[in-house]
Amino acid sequence: MRRVVWLFGLLVLGSAALAQDKPAAPEEVLTGEVRISLSSDYAKLRVDGEEWEEHAFTDNGRTLTIHSLRRTEEHKVTLTPLSSDLEAVELTIKPEDWKLVPINKTEKVWRVERKVVFQKKAAQPAAAKPTK
């Protein structure tokens, strides 16, 4: 009898552990990732005016992935290229921009994908020489 009770307890604990491993429904997941293809490598990132630690560069700095961005709010993403002759770019990420994208057969992630082409800064006119 003790063996049956022990086995039953083990089965209950095992099924409770399995129930906790169930993935959340997509609507319940409030964060996602933004993937940006860049025309210049390793641009400086700011999200809503603040530095954002949760990001990674791939493809030799040409692809930026911003992790854990809240998808229910609007965000301003500012990218400043390392090259001083290129202009900074500001993107607006809106809640309706997010798409549920499969990453394998059983998992999906909320993602926004963008491409950024940095423009050259306009040539500044030479300062006028003072006349005597």
TIZA-407813 format. One record per atom (N, C-alpha, C): residue number from 1; residue in one letter; chain; atom name; x, y, z. Coordinates in Angstrom, 1 decimal, always signed. Example, Ala and Ser with C-alpha at 12.3 -4.5 7.8 and 13.67 -1.06 7.14 Angstrom:
// TIZA-407813
{1,'A','A','N',{+13.2,-5.7,+7.8}}
{1,'A','A','CA',{+12.3,-4.5,+7.8}}
{1,'A','A','C',{+13.2,-3.3,+7.8}}
{2,'S','A','N',{+12.8,-2.2,+7.1}}
{2,'S','A','CA',{+13.7,-1.1,+7.1}}
{2,'S','A','C',{+12.9,+0.0,+7.9}}
END
This chain:
// TIZA-407813
{1,'M','A','N',{+0.8,-1.2,+0.0}}
{1,'M','A','CA',{+0.0,+0.0,+0.0}}
{1,'M','A','C',{+0.9,+1.3,+0.0}}
{2,'R','A','N',{+2.0,+1.2,+0.8}}
{2,'R','A','CA',{+2.8,+2.4,+0.9}}
{2,'R','A','C',{+3.5,+2.7,-0.5}}
{3,'R','A','N',{+3.8,+1.6,-1.2}}
{3,'R','A','CA',{+4.4,+1.7,-2.5}}
{3,'R','A','C',{+3.4,+2.4,-3.5}}
{4,'V','A','N',{+2.2,+2.0,-3.4}}
{4,'V','A','CA',{+1.2,+2.6,-4.3}}
{4,'V','A','C',{+1.0,+4.1,-4.0}}
{5,'V','A','N',{+0.9,+4.5,-2.7}}
{5,'V','A','CA',{+0.8,+5.9,-2.3}}
{5,'V','A','C',{+2.0,+6.7,-2.8}}
{6,'W','A','N',{+3.2,+6.1,-2.6}}
{6,'W','A','CA',{+4.5,+6.8,-3.0}}
{6,'W','A','C',{+4.5,+7.0,-4.5}}
{7,'L','A','N',{+4.1,+5.9,-5.3}}
{7,'L','A','CA',{+4.1,+6.1,-6.8}}
{7,'L','A','C',{+3.0,+7.1,-7.2}}
{8,'F','A','N',{+1.9,+7.1,-6.5}}
{8,'F','A','CA',{+0.9,+8.1,-6.9}}
{8,'F','A','C',{+1.4,+9.5,-6.6}}
{9,'G','A','N',{+2.1,+9.7,-5.5}}
{9,'G','A','CA',{+2.6,+11.0,-5.1}}
{9,'G','A','C',{+3.7,+11.4,-6.2}}
{10,'L','A','N',{+4.5,+10.5,-6.6}}
{10,'L','A','CA',{+5.5,+10.8,-7.6}}
{10,'L','A','C',{+4.9,+11.2,-8.9}}
{11,'L','A','N',{+3.8,+10.5,-9.3}}
{11,'L','A','CA',{+3.1,+10.9,-10.6}}
{11,'L','A','C',{+2.5,+12.3,-10.5}}
{12,'V','A','N',{+1.9,+12.6,-9.3}}
{12,'V','A','CA',{+1.3,+13.9,-9.2}}
{12,'V','A','C',{+2.4,+15.0,-9.2}}
{13,'L','A','N',{+3.5,+14.8,-8.6}}
{13,'L','A','CA',{+4.6,+15.8,-8.6}}
{13,'L','A','C',{+5.1,+15.9,-10.0}}
{14,'G','A','N',{+5.3,+14.8,-10.7}}
{14,'G','A','CA',{+5.8,+14.8,-12.1}}
{14,'G','A','C',{+4.9,+15.6,-13.0}}
{15,'S','A','N',{+3.6,+15.3,-12.9}}
{15,'S','A','CA',{+2.6,+16.0,-13.8}}
{15,'S','A','C',{+2.6,+17.5,-13.5}}
{16,'A','A','N',{+2.7,+17.9,-12.2}}
{16,'A','A','CA',{+2.7,+19.3,-11.8}}
{16,'A','A','C',{+4.0,+20.0,-12.4}}
{17,'A','A','N',{+5.1,+19.3,-12.4}}
{17,'A','A','CA',{+6.3,+19.9,-13.0}}
{17,'A','A','C',{+6.1,+20.1,-14.5}}
{18,'L','A','N',{+5.5,+19.1,-15.2}}
{18,'L','A','CA',{+5.3,+19.2,-16.6}}
{18,'L','A','C',{+4.3,+20.4,-16.9}}
{19,'A','A','N',{+3.3,+20.6,-16.1}}
{19,'A','A','CA',{+2.3,+21.6,-16.3}}
{19,'A','A','C',{+3.0,+23.0,-16.2}}
{20,'Q','A','N',{+4.0,+23.1,-15.4}}
{20,'Q','A','CA',{+4.7,+24.4,-15.3}}
{20,'Q','A','C',{+5.6,+24.7,-16.5}}
{21,'D','A','N',{+6.0,+23.7,-17.2}}
{21,'D','A','CA',{+6.9,+23.9,-18.4}}
{21,'D','A','C',{+6.1,+24.3,-19.6}}
{22,'K','A','N',{+4.8,+24.4,-19.6}}
{22,'K','A','CA',{+4.0,+24.7,-20.7}}
{22,'K','A','C',{+4.3,+26.2,-21.1}}
{23,'P','A','N',{+4.5,+26.4,-22.4}}
{23,'P','A','CA',{+4.8,+27.8,-22.8}}
{23,'P','A','C',{+3.6,+28.6,-22.7}}
{24,'A','A','N',{+3.8,+29.9,-22.5}}
{24,'A','A','CA',{+2.7,+30.9,-22.3}}
{24,'A','A','C',{+2.0,+31.1,-23.7}}
{25,'A','A','N',{+0.8,+31.5,-23.6}}
{25,'A','A','CA',{+0.0,+31.8,-24.9}}
{25,'A','A','C',{+0.7,+33.0,-25.5}}
{26,'P','A','N',{+0.7,+33.2,-26.8}}
{26,'P','A','CA',{+1.4,+34.3,-27.4}}
{26,'P','A','C',{+0.9,+35.7,-26.9}}
{27,'E','A','N',{-0.4,+35.8,-26.6}}
{27,'E','A','CA',{-1.0,+37.0,-26.2}}
{27,'E','A','C',{-0.5,+37.4,-24.8}}
{28,'E','A','N',{+0.0,+36.4,-24.0}}
{28,'E','A','CA',{+0.5,+36.7,-22.7}}
{28,'E','A','C',{+1.9,+37.2,-22.6}}
{29,'V','A','N',{+2.7,+37.0,-23.7}}
{29,'V','A','CA',{+4.1,+37.4,-23.8}}
{29,'V','A','C',{+4.1,+38.8,-24.1}}
{30,'L','A','N',{+4.7,+39.6,-23.3}}
{30,'L','A','CA',{+4.7,+41.1,-23.4}}
{30,'L','A','C',{+6.0,+41.7,-24.0}}
{31,'T','A','N',{+7.0,+40.8,-24.2}}
{31,'T','A','CA',{+8.2,+41.3,-24.8}}
{31,'T','A','C',{+8.6,+40.6,-26.0}}
{32,'G','A','N',{+9.4,+41.2,-26.8}}
{32,'G','A','CA',{+9.9,+40.6,-28.1}}
{32,'G','A','C',{+11.2,+41.1,-28.5}}
{33,'E','A','N',{+11.6,+40.9,-29.7}}
{33,'E','A','CA',{+12.9,+41.4,-30.2}}
{33,'E','A','C',{+12.7,+42.2,-31.5}}
{34,'V','A','N',{+13.6,+43.1,-31.6}}
{34,'V','A','CA',{+13.7,+44.0,-32.8}}
{34,'V','A','C',{+15.0,+43.6,-33.5}}
{35,'R','A','N',{+14.9,+43.2,-34.8}}
{35,'R','A','CA',{+16.0,+42.9,-35.6}}
{35,'R','A','C',{+16.2,+43.9,-36.7}}
{36,'I','A','N',{+17.4,+44.6,-36.7}}
{36,'I','A','CA',{+17.6,+45.7,-37.6}}
{36,'I','A','C',{+18.9,+45.4,-38.5}}
{37,'S','A','N',{+18.7,+45.4,-39.8}}
{37,'S','A','CA',{+19.8,+45.3,-40.7}}
{37,'S','A','C',{+20.4,+46.7,-40.9}}
{38,'L','A','N',{+21.7,+46.8,-40.7}}
{38,'L','A','CA',{+22.4,+48.1,-40.8}}
{38,'L','A','C',{+23.3,+48.2,-42.0}}
{39,'S','A','N',{+23.4,+49.5,-42.6}}
{39,'S','A','CA',{+24.3,+49.7,-43.7}}
{39,'S','A','C',{+25.7,+50.0,-43.2}}
{40,'S','A','N',{+25.9,+50.2,-41.9}}
{40,'S','A','CA',{+27.2,+50.5,-41.3}}
{40,'S','A','C',{+27.2,+49.7,-40.0}}
{41,'D','A','N',{+28.4,+49.2,-39.7}}
{41,'D','A','CA',{+28.6,+48.3,-38.6}}
{41,'D','A','C',{+28.6,+48.9,-37.2}}
{42,'Y','A','N',{+28.1,+48.2,-36.2}}
{42,'Y','A','CA',{+28.2,+48.5,-34.8}}
{42,'Y','A','C',{+27.7,+49.9,-34.4}}
{43,'A','A','N',{+26.5,+50.3,-34.8}}
{43,'A','A','CA',{+26.0,+51.6,-34.5}}
{43,'A','A','C',{+25.7,+51.6,-33.0}}
{44,'K','A','N',{+25.8,+52.8,-32.4}}
{44,'K','A','CA',{+25.4,+53.0,-31.0}}
{44,'K','A','C',{+23.9,+53.0,-30.9}}
{45,'L','A','N',{+23.4,+52.3,-29.8}}
{45,'L','A','CA',{+22.0,+52.2,-29.7}}
{45,'L','A','C',{+21.5,+52.9,-28.5}}
{46,'R','A','N',{+20.3,+53.6,-28.6}}
{46,'R','A','CA',{+19.6,+54.2,-27.5}}
{46,'R','A','C',{+18.1,+53.8,-27.8}}
{47,'V','A','N',{+17.4,+53.4,-26.7}}
{47,'V','A','CA',{+16.0,+53.1,-26.7}}
{47,'V','A','C',{+15.3,+54.1,-25.8}}
{48,'D','A','N',{+14.4,+54.9,-26.3}}
{48,'D','A','CA',{+13.6,+55.9,-25.6}}
{48,'D','A','C',{+14.6,+56.8,-24.8}}
{49,'G','A','N',{+15.7,+57.2,-25.5}}
{49,'G','A','CA',{+16.6,+58.1,-24.9}}
{49,'G','A','C',{+17.6,+57.5,-24.0}}
{50,'E','A','N',{+17.5,+56.3,-23.7}}
{50,'E','A','CA',{+18.4,+55.6,-22.7}}
{50,'E','A','C',{+19.3,+54.5,-23.4}}
{51,'E','A','N',{+20.4,+54.3,-22.8}}
{51,'E','A','CA',{+21.2,+53.1,-23.3}}
{51,'E','A','C',{+20.5,+51.8,-23.0}}
{52,'W','A','N',{+20.6,+50.9,-23.9}}
{52,'W','A','CA',{+19.9,+49.6,-23.8}}
{52,'W','A','C',{+20.9,+48.5,-23.8}}
{53,'E','A','N',{+21.0,+47.8,-22.7}}
{53,'E','A','CA',{+22.0,+46.8,-22.5}}
{53,'E','A','C',{+21.7,+45.5,-23.2}}
{54,'E','A','N',{+20.4,+45.1,-23.3}}
{54,'E','A','CA',{+20.0,+43.8,-23.8}}
{54,'E','A','C',{+19.9,+43.9,-25.4}}
{55,'H','A','N',{+21.1,+43.8,-26.0}}
{55,'H','A','CA',{+21.2,+43.7,-27.4}}
{55,'H','A','C',{+22.4,+43.0,-27.9}}
{56,'A','A','N',{+22.4,+42.6,-29.1}}
{56,'A','A','CA',{+23.6,+41.8,-29.7}}
{56,'A','A','C',{+23.8,+42.2,-31.1}}
{57,'F','A','N',{+25.0,+42.2,-31.6}}
{57,'F','A','CA',{+25.3,+42.4,-33.0}}
{57,'F','A','C',{+25.8,+41.0,-33.6}}
{58,'T','A','N',{+25.3,+40.8,-34.8}}
{58,'T','A','CA',{+25.8,+39.6,-35.6}}
{58,'T','A','C',{+26.2,+40.1,-37.0}}
{59,'D','A','N',{+26.6,+39.2,-37.8}}
{59,'D','A','CA',{+27.0,+39.5,-39.2}}
{59,'D','A','C',{+28.1,+40.7,-39.2}}
{60,'N','A','N',{+29.1,+40.5,-38.4}}
{60,'N','A','CA',{+30.2,+41.6,-38.3}}
{60,'N','A','C',{+29.6,+43.0,-38.0}}
{61,'G','A','N',{+28.6,+43.0,-37.2}}
{61,'G','A','CA',{+28.1,+44.3,-36.7}}
{61,'G','A','C',{+27.0,+44.9,-37.6}}
{62,'R','A','N',{+26.6,+44.1,-38.7}}
{62,'R','A','CA',{+25.6,+44.6,-39.6}}
{62,'R','A','C',{+24.2,+44.3,-39.3}}
{63,'T','A','N',{+24.0,+43.4,-38.3}}
{63,'T','A','CA',{+22.6,+43.1,-37.8}}
{63,'T','A','C',{+22.6,+43.3,-36.3}}
{64,'L','A','N',{+21.6,+44.1,-35.9}}
{64,'L','A','CA',{+21.4,+44.4,-34.5}}
{64,'L','A','C',{+20.1,+43.8,-34.0}}
{65,'T','A','N',{+20.2,+43.0,-32.9}}
{65,'T','A','CA',{+19.0,+42.4,-32.3}}
{65,'T','A','C',{+18.8,+43.0,-30.9}}
{66,'I','A','N',{+17.7,+43.7,-30.7}}
{66,'I','A','CA',{+17.4,+44.3,-29.5}}
{66,'I','A','C',{+16.4,+43.3,-28.7}}
{67,'H','A','N',{+16.8,+42.8,-27.6}}
{67,'H','A','CA',{+16.1,+41.8,-26.8}}
{67,'H','A','C',{+15.2,+42.5,-25.7}}
{68,'S','A','N',{+14.2,+41.8,-25.4}}
{68,'S','A','CA',{+13.3,+42.1,-24.2}}
{68,'S','A','C',{+12.7,+43.5,-24.3}}
{69,'L','A','N',{+12.3,+43.9,-25.5}}
{69,'L','A','CA',{+11.6,+45.2,-25.7}}
{69,'L','A','C',{+10.1,+45.0,-25.5}}
{70,'R','A','N',{+9.4,+45.8,-24.7}}
{70,'R','A','CA',{+8.0,+45.6,-24.4}}
{70,'R','A','C',{+7.2,+45.9,-25.7}}
{71,'R','A','N',{+6.4,+45.0,-26.1}}
{71,'R','A','CA',{+5.7,+45.1,-27.4}}
{71,'R','A','C',{+4.4,+45.9,-27.3}}
{72,'T','A','N',{+4.0,+46.2,-26.1}}
{72,'T','A','CA',{+2.7,+46.9,-25.9}}
{72,'T','A','C',{+2.8,+48.4,-25.8}}
{73,'E','A','N',{+4.1,+48.9,-25.9}}
{73,'E','A','CA',{+4.3,+50.3,-25.9}}
{73,'E','A','C',{+5.0,+50.8,-27.1}}
{74,'E','A','N',{+4.9,+52.1,-27.4}}
{74,'E','A','CA',{+5.7,+52.6,-28.5}}
{74,'E','A','C',{+7.1,+53.0,-28.0}}
{75,'H','A','N',{+8.1,+52.8,-28.9}}
{75,'H','A','CA',{+9.5,+53.0,-28.5}}
{75,'H','A','C',{+10.2,+53.8,-29.6}}
{76,'K','A','N',{+11.1,+54.7,-29.2}}
{76,'K','A','CA',{+11.9,+55.4,-30.1}}
{76,'K','A','C',{+13.3,+54.8,-30.1}}
{77,'V','A','N',{+13.8,+54.3,-31.2}}
{77,'V','A','CA',{+15.1,+53.7,-31.3}}
{77,'V','A','C',{+16.0,+54.6,-32.0}}
{78,'T','A','N',{+17.1,+55.0,-31.4}}
{78,'T','A','CA',{+18.1,+55.9,-32.1}}
{78,'T','A','C',{+19.4,+55.1,-32.3}}
{79,'L','A','N',{+19.8,+55.2,-33.6}}
{79,'L','A','CA',{+21.1,+54.5,-34.0}}
{79,'L','A','C',{+22.0,+55.5,-34.5}}
{80,'T','A','N',{+23.2,+55.6,-33.9}}
{80,'T','A','CA',{+24.2,+56.5,-34.3}}
{80,'T','A','C',{+25.4,+55.7,-34.8}}
{81,'P','A','N',{+25.7,+55.9,-36.1}}
{81,'P','A','CA',{+26.9,+55.1,-36.7}}
{81,'P','A','C',{+28.2,+55.5,-36.1}}
{82,'L','A','N',{+29.2,+54.6,-36.1}}
{82,'L','A','CA',{+30.5,+55.0,-35.6}}
{82,'L','A','C',{+31.2,+56.0,-36.6}}
{83,'S','A','N',{+30.9,+55.9,-37.8}}
{83,'S','A','CA',{+31.5,+56.8,-38.8}}
{83,'S','A','C',{+31.0,+58.2,-38.6}}
{84,'S','A','N',{+31.8,+59.2,-38.5}}
{84,'S','A','CA',{+31.4,+60.5,-38.2}}
{84,'S','A','C',{+30.8,+61.2,-39.4}}
{85,'D','A','N',{+31.0,+60.6,-40.6}}
{85,'D','A','CA',{+30.4,+61.3,-41.8}}
{85,'D','A','C',{+29.0,+60.8,-42.1}}
{86,'L','A','N',{+28.4,+59.9,-41.2}}
{86,'L','A','CA',{+27.0,+59.4,-41.4}}
{86,'L','A','C',{+26.1,+60.0,-40.4}}
{87,'E','A','N',{+24.8,+60.2,-40.8}}
{87,'E','A','CA',{+23.8,+60.8,-39.9}}
{87,'E','A','C',{+23.2,+59.7,-39.1}}
{88,'A','A','N',{+22.7,+60.1,-37.9}}
{88,'A','A','CA',{+22.0,+59.1,-37.0}}
{88,'A','A','C',{+20.6,+58.9,-37.6}}
{89,'V','A','N',{+20.0,+57.8,-37.2}}
{89,'V','A','CA',{+18.7,+57.5,-37.6}}
{89,'V','A','C',{+17.8,+57.2,-36.4}}
{90,'E','A','N',{+16.5,+57.7,-36.5}}
{90,'E','A','CA',{+15.6,+57.4,-35.4}}
{90,'E','A','C',{+14.4,+56.6,-36.0}}
{91,'L','A','N',{+14.1,+55.5,-35.3}}
{91,'L','A','CA',{+13.0,+54.6,-35.7}}
{91,'L','A','C',{+11.9,+54.6,-34.6}}
{92,'T','A','N',{+10.7,+54.5,-35.1}}
{92,'T','A','CA',{+9.6,+54.4,-34.1}}
{92,'T','A','C',{+9.0,+53.0,-34.2}}
{93,'I','A','N',{+9.0,+52.3,-33.1}}
{93,'I','A','CA',{+8.4,+50.9,-33.1}}
{93,'I','A','C',{+7.1,+51.0,-32.4}}
{94,'K','A','N',{+6.0,+50.7,-33.1}}
{94,'K','A','CA',{+4.7,+50.8,-32.5}}
{94,'K','A','C',{+4.1,+49.4,-32.2}}
{95,'P','A','N',{+3.2,+49.3,-31.3}}
{95,'P','A','CA',{+2.6,+48.0,-30.9}}
{95,'P','A','C',{+2.1,+47.2,-32.1}}
{96,'E','A','N',{+1.5,+47.9,-33.1}}
{96,'E','A','CA',{+1.0,+47.2,-34.3}}
{96,'E','A','C',{+2.1,+46.6,-35.2}}
{97,'D','A','N',{+3.3,+47.0,-35.0}}
{97,'D','A','CA',{+4.4,+46.6,-35.8}}
{97,'D','A','C',{+4.9,+45.1,-35.5}}
{98,'W','A','N',{+4.5,+44.6,-34.4}}
{98,'W','A','CA',{+5.0,+43.3,-33.9}}
{98,'W','A','C',{+4.3,+42.2,-34.7}}
{99,'K','A','N',{+5.1,+41.2,-35.1}}
{99,'K','A','CA',{+4.6,+40.0,-35.8}}
{99,'K','A','C',{+5.0,+38.7,-35.0}}
{100,'L','A','N',{+4.2,+37.7,-34.9}}
{100,'L','A','CA',{+4.5,+36.5,-34.3}}
{100,'L','A','C',{+5.2,+35.6,-35.3}}
{101,'V','A','N',{+6.5,+35.3,-35.1}}
{101,'V','A','CA',{+7.4,+34.6,-36.1}}
{101,'V','A','C',{+7.8,+33.3,-35.5}}
{102,'P','A','N',{+7.7,+32.2,-36.3}}
{102,'P','A','CA',{+8.2,+30.9,-35.8}}
{102,'P','A','C',{+9.7,+30.9,-35.8}}
{103,'I','A','N',{+10.3,+30.3,-34.8}}
{103,'I','A','CA',{+11.8,+30.2,-34.7}}
{103,'I','A','C',{+12.2,+28.7,-34.8}}
{104,'N','A','N',{+11.2,+27.8,-34.6}}
{104,'N','A','CA',{+11.4,+26.4,-34.9}}
{104,'N','A','C',{+10.0,+25.8,-35.0}}
{105,'K','A','N',{+9.9,+24.5,-35.0}}
{105,'K','A','CA',{+8.6,+23.8,-35.2}}
{105,'K','A','C',{+7.6,+24.1,-34.0}}
{106,'T','A','N',{+8.1,+24.3,-32.8}}
{106,'T','A','CA',{+7.2,+24.5,-31.7}}
{106,'T','A','C',{+7.3,+25.8,-31.0}}
{107,'E','A','N',{+8.2,+26.7,-31.4}}
{107,'E','A','CA',{+8.4,+28.0,-30.7}}
{107,'E','A','C',{+8.2,+29.1,-31.6}}
{108,'K','A','N',{+7.6,+30.2,-31.1}}
{108,'K','A','CA',{+7.4,+31.5,-31.8}}
{108,'K','A','C',{+7.9,+32.6,-31.0}}
{109,'V','A','N',{+8.2,+33.7,-31.6}}
{109,'V','A','CA',{+8.7,+34.9,-30.9}}
{109,'V','A','C',{+8.1,+36.1,-31.5}}
{110,'W','A','N',{+7.8,+37.2,-30.7}}
{110,'W','A','CA',{+7.3,+38.4,-31.2}}
{110,'W','A','C',{+8.5,+39.2,-31.8}}
{111,'R','A','N',{+8.4,+39.7,-33.0}}
{111,'R','A','CA',{+9.6,+40.3,-33.7}}
{111,'R','A','C',{+9.1,+41.4,-34.6}}
{112,'V','A','N',{+10.0,+42.5,-34.6}}
{112,'V','A','CA',{+9.9,+43.5,-35.6}}
{112,'V','A','C',{+11.2,+43.5,-36.4}}
{113,'E','A','N',{+11.1,+43.6,-37.7}}
{113,'E','A','CA',{+12.3,+43.6,-38.6}}
{113,'E','A','C',{+12.3,+44.9,-39.4}}
{114,'R','A','N',{+13.5,+45.5,-39.4}}
{114,'R','A','CA',{+13.7,+46.8,-40.1}}
{114,'R','A','C',{+15.0,+46.8,-40.8}}
{115,'K','A','N',{+15.2,+47.7,-41.8}}
{115,'K','A','CA',{+16.4,+47.9,-42.5}}
{115,'K','A','C',{+16.7,+49.4,-42.3}}
{116,'V','A','N',{+18.0,+49.7,-42.1}}
{116,'V','A','CA',{+18.4,+51.1,-41.9}}
{116,'V','A','C',{+19.6,+51.4,-42.8}}
{117,'V','A','N',{+19.4,+52.4,-43.6}}
{117,'V','A','CA',{+20.5,+52.9,-44.5}}
{117,'V','A','C',{+20.9,+54.3,-44.0}}
{118,'F','A','N',{+22.1,+54.4,-43.5}}
{118,'F','A','CA',{+22.6,+55.6,-42.9}}
{118,'F','A','C',{+23.0,+56.6,-44.1}}
{119,'Q','A','N',{+22.5,+57.8,-44.0}}
{119,'Q','A','CA',{+22.8,+58.8,-45.1}}
{119,'Q','A','C',{+24.1,+59.6,-44.7}}
{120,'K','A','N',{+24.8,+60.0,-45.7}}
{120,'K','A','CA',{+26.0,+60.8,-45.5}}
{120,'K','A','C',{+25.5,+62.2,-45.0}}
{121,'K','A','N',{+26.3,+62.8,-44.1}}
{121,'K','A','CA',{+26.0,+64.1,-43.6}}
{121,'K','A','C',{+26.2,+65.1,-44.7}}
{122,'A','A','N',{+25.4,+66.2,-44.7}}
{122,'A','A','CA',{+25.5,+67.2,-45.7}}
{122,'A','A','C',{+26.8,+67.9,-45.5}}
{123,'A','A','N',{+27.5,+68.3,-46.6}}
{123,'A','A','CA',{+28.7,+69.0,-46.5}}
{123,'A','A','C',{+28.4,+70.4,-45.9}}
{124,'Q','A','N',{+29.2,+70.8,-44.9}}
{124,'Q','A','CA',{+29.0,+72.0,-44.2}}
{124,'Q','A','C',{+29.8,+73.1,-45.0}}
{125,'P','A','N',{+29.1,+74.3,-45.2}}
{125,'P','A','CA',{+29.8,+75.3,-45.9}}
{125,'P','A','C',{+31.0,+75.8,-45.1}}
{126,'A','A','N',{+32.1,+76.2,-45.8}}
{126,'A','A','CA',{+33.3,+76.7,-45.1}}
{126,'A','A','C',{+32.9,+78.0,-44.5}}
{127,'A','A','N',{+33.5,+78.2,-43.3}}
{127,'A','A','CA',{+33.2,+79.5,-42.6}}
{127,'A','A','C',{+33.8,+80.7,-43.4}}
{128,'A','A','N',{+33.0,+81.7,-43.4}}
{128,'A','A','CA',{+33.5,+82.9,-44.1}}
{128,'A','A','C',{+34.6,+83.6,-43.4}}
{129,'K','A','N',{+35.6,+84.0,-44.2}}
{129,'K','A','CA',{+36.8,+84.6,-43.6}}
{129,'K','A','C',{+36.4,+86.1,-43.2}}
{130,'P','A','N',{+36.9,+86.5,-42.0}}
{130,'P','A','CA',{+36.5,+87.9,-41.6}}
{130,'P','A','C',{+37.3,+88.9,-42.5}}
{131,'T','A','N',{+36.6,+89.9,-42.9}}
{131,'T','A','CA',{+37.2,+91.0,-43.7}}
{131,'T','A','C',{+37.8,+92.1,-42.9}}
{132,'K','A','N',{+38.9,+92.6,-43.4}}
{132,'K','A','CA',{+39.5,+93.7,-42.6}}
{132,'K','A','C',{+39.1,+95.1,-43.1}}
END
